[in-house]
């Protein structure tokens, strides 16, 4: 059995509530241990402080003891602070646990590149300011941000408890004609239950943090799951087994 470890910020539900259901077709071959780090979803500042590093190390050690074969950081800080920050987080995790690691944001960048997508409609749960900073990270990665929708939610819990029917409408409204896909920042919004429906309606893929965290872990291990009810991320295309630029 192969184990995909997820490090969750202290206030986050992250991919934990969806992983086992998405991966049900391969449940006998995969497990999803989690570790919580006493960190906010968005680490403060582009540099990783000593305290933040210590928490990431502690969580990675816990997952290594649980036998994790790959680790994914489920926080949204890498979207705010860019690729260099994401790679710094990955280096800490890999050096500590001795297994391949990635972050949600690196997974999103990688998936868009592999699918040949160059423009996106960005949806962020928080303020306009934080959404703008996330958009800057996508622009710096060489992608075009066709639109930015900031939902103005103030806590991870508020995002996690947003009614899925309302979220579905918000995602549909966020789309623009010149966006090739929707990207949803963070892992808290409950996109997973409505992703397939939104994708069918729009005719384009949705890359939300929680499902991408699951897909990224699978890719790190070269595994494939066929779960079309959870959207295009889990249908058809072969997983590459390599996640984003190496560091």
Buried (B, 14 or more C-beta within 10 A) or exposed (E): EBBBBBBBBEBBBBBBEBBBBBBEEBEEEBBBBBBBBEBBBBBBEEEBEEEBBBBBBBBBEBBBEBEBBBBBBBBBBBBBBBBEBBBBBBEBBBEBBEBBBBBBBBBBBBBBBBBEBEBBBBBBBBBEEBBBBBBBBBEEBEBEBBBBBBBEBEEBEBBBEBEBEEBBEBBBEBBEEEBBBBBBBBBBBBBBBBBBBBBEEBEBBBBBBBBBBBBBBBBBBEBBBEBEBBBBBBBEEEBEEBBBEEB
